[in-house]
Amino acid sequence: MGQMIPEPAPKLSMEARLNGLSKMSQTSSNFTERVIAATGPNAHPRLKEIIPSLVRHLHDFAREVKLTVGEWEAAVEFVSFPLARIWYASRIVAV
């Protein structure tokens, strides 16, 4: 029996995902550390090494250019859509 592909979660806007965080909290010194901490204690050791650096660089970039929520959403979609297609195609071949 083939592996079932789960239904995608409903797409939420970035505003909904931020769940009411204020601009001040997004630019505060501990915002980046809170995002890094969300990686979780059971993350792969290599991810524990890579993710903090990636998040710090992304947050510094976003602050430097004063990135808007709309610009962030567009960037995420730009990167995510092709990657999702590649992942989905590889899953079909693997099954």
HUUR-V291942 format. One record per residue. N is the residue number from 0. RES is the residue in one letter. SS is DSSP state (h for helix, s for strand, l for the rest). PHI is phi in whole degrees, 0 to 359 (none if undefined). NEAR is the number of other ideal C-beta (glycine too) atoms within 8 Angstrom. Layout:
# HUUR-V291942
n;res;ss;phi;near
N;RES;SS;PHI;NEAR
N;RES;SS;PHI;NEAR
This chain:
# HUUR-V291942
n;res;ss;phi;near
0;M;l;none;1
1;G;l;289;4
2;Q;l;283;5
3;M;l;280;4
4;I;l;265;5
5;P;l;293;4
6;E;l;294;3
7;P;l;292;5
8;A;l;294;4
9;P;l;300;4
10;K;l;283;5
11;L;l;254;6
12;S;l;290;7
13;M;h;300;11
14;E;h;301;6
15;A;h;294;7
16;R;h;292;7
17;L;h;292;9
18;N;l;51;5
19;G;l;82;4
20;L;l;294;7
21;S;l;279;6
22;K;h;303;5
23;M;h;298;6
24;S;h;291;8
25;Q;h;289;9
26;T;h;256;7
27;S;l;291;7
28;S;l;295;5
29;N;l;266;6
30;F;h;300;12
31;T;h;299;10
32;E;h;295;8
33;R;h;293;8
34;V;h;295;9
35;I;h;298;11
36;A;h;297;6
37;A;l;290;6
38;T;l;302;9
39;G;l;97;5
40;P;l;286;3
41;N;l;262;3
42;A;l;294;9
43;H;l;303;5
44;P;h;306;6
45;R;h;293;6
46;L;h;296;9
47;K;h;298;10
48;E;h;275;8
49;I;h;279;8
50;I;h;302;11
51;P;h;303;10
52;S;h;294;8
53;L;h;301;8
54;V;h;296;11
55;R;h;299;10
56;H;h;296;8
57;L;h;297;8
58;H;h;294;11
59;D;h;298;8
60;F;h;299;9
61;A;h;299;10
62;R;h;291;9
63;E;h;299;6
64;V;h;265;6
65;K;l;54;6
66;L;l;300;8
67;T;l;272;6
68;V;h;300;8
69;G;h;299;7
70;E;h;294;8
71;W;h;298;11
72;E;h;300;10
73;A;h;296;8
74;A;h;294;8
75;V;h;297;9
76;E;h;296;8
77;F;h;301;7
78;V;h;277;8
79;S;h;288;8
80;F;h;300;8
81;P;h;297;7
82;L;h;295;8
83;A;h;296;8
84;R;h;296;8
85;I;h;296;8
86;W;h;298;8
87;Y;h;298;9
88;A;h;297;8
89;S;h;290;8
90;R;h;291;10
91;I;h;294;7
92;V;h;295;6
93;A;h;290;5
94;V;l;279;6
